[in-house]
Amino acid sequence: MPGSVWVLGTFDQPTGALFDVDLMRWLSGAGVPLAGVVFKRSNAAHNPRAPEASDPHGDGRTCLHVRHFNDEGTVACLRAFAPDVLVYAGGRDILRRSLLETARLGCIGGHYGQLPQIRGMGTVEWSVMLGVPPTVAIQRISPGIDTGDILLQARVPLVAGDTFTSIRDRSYFLTKTMLAMAARRMLDGELAGTPQQPAAGRQYFRLHPVLQRRAERALRQLLAEL
């Protein structure tokens, strides 16, 4: 399986511990050749003005510390490394086309919602209120909001006593395992993705407290019917 994979994410672990983060472990466990991590710190003051590359373990795996993922310097560094797949670890970053196109097969990321129906934010709550099964989707990220090619989707199992927090925790676990599966299958040439029609879904936003209470009632009713 030729190719290399780089992870993008906001991490506050010491640089030497980045390859021990759960996502990196899932990727390695799936046989994915992890070449490097592009990371920034949650405190912007702790990020460098220009990208800083290091090899903390002396094994050829690179940690690239950046200020912003979309900076010209970051894009130029990644383009020089010529990754095959980028894996976005999650967050609220808007990834620009210039960054996404540095990888031969694109950048993949997870989404807590069935695509294309449920895009945007507050997606677990909106799914429950709309009667759509809570779902994890893996997509090839595009410059739009959750409009990229759909690579994998799986329903999130529900159990008695669930809360939106516990459903999101279960979704997090599914996302990491599915990202590893998707990266491996993309490198093997087994996963191309299904394009979305932009008009096929709707973008949702963070819930007002009134809607949050309605979502919690809908979840209680859903769980009572299991």
Beta strands, then each sheet from edge to edge (+ up, - down):
strand 1: 5-10
strand 2: 34-40
strand 3: 52-54
strand 4: 62-65
strand 5: 85-88
strand 6: 107-111
strand 7: 118-120
strand 8: 135-140
strand 9: 150-155
strand 10: 202-204
sheet 1: 3+ 4- 2- 1- 5- 6- 8+ 9-
sheet 2: 7+ 10+
end
